[in-house]
């Protein structure tokens, strides 16, 4: 039960900061001419965002004690 609370805290406390940092890196790649890398990073973030509910549920299952 406590692990589920930890999963929620992990998945809700830092994703926005992490996403902003990764987007900043993508912007840096783009400014340096690595457009393919920047597009790939943005595509990966979009995929993660679209699957957020499934990922959170999977993490909760994995962290549930047997």
Secondary structure, 3 states (H helix, E strand, C coil): CHHHHHHHHHHHHCHHHHHHHHHHHHHHHHHCCCHHHHHHHHHHHHHHHHCHHHHHHHHHHHHCCC
